[in-house]
Amino acid sequence: MKSRLNIAVIGAGASGMTAAITASKYGADVTLYEKNDRVGKKILATGNGKCNLSNMKLSVDQYYCKEKEKLIDLFSVFSTQDTFSFFNSMGLMIKDKNGYLYPYSEQASSVLDILRMELDRSGVRTVTGVKIVDAVYQAQKKSFQLTDMEGKTYFYQKVIIACGSPASLKNGEGMTGYEIARKFGHKIHKLVPGLVQLRSDEKFIKALSGVRCQAGVQLIINGEIQAGEIGEVQFTEYGVSGIPIFQFSRLAAYALEERKQVSVVIDFFPKKEEKEFLSINRLRYDSMMDKSVEDYLTGTLNKKINMVMLKQAGLKPHMKAQEAGWKKIWELMRKCRSFVIHISSVNPIENAQVCAGGVDFKQVDDGLQSKLVKNLYFAGEILDVDGKCGGYNLQWAWTSGYVAGMNAAGFSTKEKVKG
Ligand SMILES: Cc1cc2nc3c(=O)[nH]c(=O)nc-3n(C[C@H](O)[C@H](O)[C@H](O)COP(=O)(O)OP(=O)(O)OC[C@H]3O[C@@H](n4cnc5c(N)ncnc54)[C@H](O)[C@@H]3O)c2cc1C
């Protein structure tokens, strides 16, 4: 009888568990190594504990990746619909909240428990508390030799590296996957925090701390607009946060690494047409000109924002609107649509939800096998692919895990690519 292919998956996160389950279902003998004492820890923190596991609006535009064509092909092999089927078949009910997919329970632990049960059911050998620190290819044995932190060695015909990234981890953890990949000759693109808060040294920042508001935000790098988003912006003690900020934070991180000038420009009235905005303010001025400028702003924005705006315009809060004059008031209101915050840095990787950069995506084929070392595969965030907020990073973990798992087990996903 032909013996089963033996495969090691390093890392039991979202992508590693998917890869292990898939490879096992396709007949391989799979061992899944996890350095923590339990699998899938990061999943529990996703989506504020609710796990936003995918998105109905899956598109490569939601990703930063240097080879979009390959990404299109990979998503045509395993898309949002496949995520539905994958989880439904394991017994997980899914909820669609305006296109954002969550487990029906809205508990990330349900997703993890379902995956754990499936690991058992599909016969994957799961080994926790074992950190793989080295991997080399032994040509004589036609196998990879893995070494753990105690120096014990293990041999496998194929290896899938799914070690994730240092995002959200402390003390420089999460780097071994890259070190192993580098030893095999892979290029690692500069790692920076992605989906992270931006920091500013502006004096007014502290005064805005705690404010949350809907706003339009543009990212400006060396004087040019690089990205724009609308959503809830959150001001913190040290800077700005919230989904619109997260969405382009990796661009800011790379620009700051390159010592470029980075700022964000905030429009506190993102949905107002300029003409309508002008006429509303003219009417308000006409009826409130006998009030103080502070009172004039009452009923517009959060009081903390109003006070910062008045200060920037050089207006005393108790000065009458009439005394300031329409021109100055209109200038003040327009400033609320282009409020500039200079960015000094991004929060460190331990605060980030994902890590941008990683193993060169061009150095893996469309089955996620290394082009440099046969029978070595990659899955998940370790690759130089990162998505925006909205379930896209987990979708990448499921997709890449499935593709790596199936190909490693000796079944090509190529014919599944829908042209
Ligand atoms: C707070 C937070 C919230 C998030 N929310 C969402 C969300 O709602 N939706 C979404 O799509 N994405 C979200 N993400 C991102 C998403 O969780 C990740 O992109 C995804 O989990 C990456 O999966 P992965 O398998 O590549 O890596 P990981 O999940 O990081 O798994 C890698 C595993 O490998 C193990 N490992 C590493 N090195 C070794 C080694 N040498 N030996 C053995 N084991 C090793 C690690 O311990 C880890 O368990 C969030 C992330 C964070 C931090």
The ligand as an SDF file (V2000), in Angstrom:
LIG
                    3D

 53 58  0  0  0  0  0  0  0  0999 V2000
   -7.1000   42.3510   17.8930 C   0  0  0  0  0  0  0  0  0  0  0  0
   -7.2380   41.7660   16.4990 C   0  0  0  0  0  0  0  0  0  0  0  0
   -8.4790   41.7950   15.8880 C   0  0  0  0  0  0  0  0  0  0  0  0
   -8.6150   41.2840   14.5870 C   0  0  0  0  0  0  0  0  0  0  0  0
   -9.8590   41.2590   14.0410 N   0  0  0  0  0  0  0  0  0  0  0  0
  -10.0280   40.7260   12.8030 C   0  0  0  0  0  0  0  0  0  0  0  0
  -11.3370   40.5830   12.2520 C   0  0  0  0  0  0  0  0  0  0  0  0
  -12.3710   40.8160   12.9070 O   0  0  0  0  0  0  0  0  0  0  0  0
  -11.4230   40.1190   10.9740 N   0  0  0  0  0  0  0  0  0  0  0  0
  -10.3290   39.7580   10.2430 C   0  0  0  0  0  0  0  0  0  0  0  0
  -10.4710   39.3600    9.0770 O   0  0  0  0  0  0  0  0  0  0  0  0
   -9.0880   39.8410   10.7670 N   0  0  0  0  0  0  0  0  0  0  0  0
   -8.9110   40.2800   12.0320 C   0  0  0  0  0  0  0  0  0  0  0  0
   -7.6540   40.3220   12.5730 N   0  0  0  0  0  0  0  0  0  0  0  0
   -6.5140   39.8020   11.7800 C   0  0  0  0  0  0  0  0  0  0  0  0
   -6.5040   38.2520   11.7860 C   0  0  0  0  0  0  0  0  0  0  0  0
   -6.7120   37.7910   13.0890 O   0  0  0  0  0  0  0  0  0  0  0  0
   -5.1710   37.7010   11.2520 C   0  0  0  0  0  0  0  0  0  0  0  0
   -4.8810   38.2590   10.0090 O   0  0  0  0  0  0  0  0  0  0  0  0
   -5.2110   36.1880   11.1490 C   0  0  0  0  0  0  0  0  0  0  0  0
   -5.5470   35.5960   12.3820 O   0  0  0  0  0  0  0  0  0  0  0  0
   -3.8670   35.6620   10.6630 C   0  0  0  0  0  0  0  0  0  0  0  0
   -3.9160   34.2630   10.6540 O   0  0  0  0  0  0  0  0  0  0  0  0
   -2.5620   33.4190   10.5020 P   0  0  0  0  0  0  0  0  0  0  0  0
   -2.9570   31.9950   10.5700 O   0  0  0  0  0  0  0  0  0  0  0  0
   -1.7870   33.8710    9.3440 O   0  0  0  0  0  0  0  0  0  0  0  0
   -1.6950   33.8170   11.7720 O   0  0  0  0  0  0  0  0  0  0  0  0
   -1.9860   33.6560   13.3260 P   0  0  0  0  0  0  0  0  0  0  0  0
   -3.4230   33.6460   13.6070 O   0  0  0  0  0  0  0  0  0  0  0  0
   -1.1430   34.6600   13.9980 O   0  0  0  0  0  0  0  0  0  0  0  0
   -1.4430   32.2010   13.6630 O   0  0  0  0  0  0  0  0  0  0  0  0
   -0.0880   31.8590   13.6550 C   0  0  0  0  0  0  0  0  0  0  0  0
    0.0980   30.7870   14.7140 C   0  0  0  0  0  0  0  0  0  0  0  0
    1.4010   30.2390   14.5830 O   0  0  0  0  0  0  0  0  0  0  0  0
    1.9530   30.0360   15.8840 C   0  0  0  0  0  0  0  0  0  0  0  0
    3.4000   30.0270   15.7090 N   0  0  0  0  0  0  0  0  0  0  0  0
    4.1890   31.0620   15.3010 C   0  0  0  0  0  0  0  0  0  0  0  0
    5.4650   30.6830   15.2000 N   0  0  0  0  0  0  0  0  0  0  0  0
    5.5100   29.3690   15.5550 C   0  0  0  0  0  0  0  0  0  0  0  0
    6.5570   28.4190   15.6550 C   0  0  0  0  0  0  0  0  0  0  0  0
    7.8110   28.7680   15.3650 N   0  0  0  0  0  0  0  0  0  0  0  0
    6.2570   27.1570   16.0500 N   0  0  0  0  0  0  0  0  0  0  0  0
    4.9720   26.8120   16.3520 C   0  0  0  0  0  0  0  0  0  0  0  0
    3.9360   27.6810   16.2920 N   0  0  0  0  0  0  0  0  0  0  0  0
    4.1960   28.9460   15.8770 C   0  0  0  0  0  0  0  0  0  0  0  0
    1.4150   31.2250   16.6580 C   0  0  0  0  0  0  0  0  0  0  0  0
    1.4730   31.0230   18.0380 O   0  0  0  0  0  0  0  0  0  0  0  0
   -0.0040   31.3420   16.1090 C   0  0  0  0  0  0  0  0  0  0  0  0
   -0.9150   30.5680   16.8560 O   0  0  0  0  0  0  0  0  0  0  0  0
   -7.4830   40.7800   13.8790 C   0  0  0  0  0  0  0  0  0  0  0  0
   -6.2520   40.7480   14.5170 C   0  0  0  0  0  0  0  0  0  0  0  0
   -6.1200   41.2120   15.8120 C   0  0  0  0  0  0  0  0  0  0  0  0
   -4.7740   41.1480   16.4870 C   0  0  0  0  0  0  0  0  0  0  0  0
  1  2  1  0
  2  3  1  0
  2 52  2  0
  3  4  2  0
  4  5  1  0
  4 50  1  0
  5  6  2  0
  6  7  1  0
  6 13  1  0
  7  8  2  0
  7  9  1  0
  9 10  1  0
 10 11  2  0
 10 12  1  0
 12 13  2  0
 13 14  1  0
 14 15  1  0
 14 50  1  0
 15 16  1  0
 16 17  1  0
 16 18  1  0
 18 19  1  0
 18 20  1  0
 20 21  1  0
 20 22  1  0
 22 23  1  0
 23 24  1  0
 24 25  2  0
 24 26  1  0
 24 27  1  0
 27 28  1  0
 28 29  2  0
 28 30  1  0
 28 31  1  0
 31 32  1  0
 32 33  1  0
 33 34  1  0
 33 48  1  0
 34 35  1  0
 35 36  1  0
 35 46  1  0
 36 37  1  0
 36 45  1  0
 37 38  2  0
 38 39  1  0
 39 40  1  0
 39 45  2  0
 40 41  1  0
 40 42  2  0
 42 43  1  0
 43 44  2  0
 44 45  1  0
 46 47  1  0
 46 48  1  0
 48 49  1  0
 50 51  2  0
 51 52  1  0
 52 53  1  0
M  END
$$$$
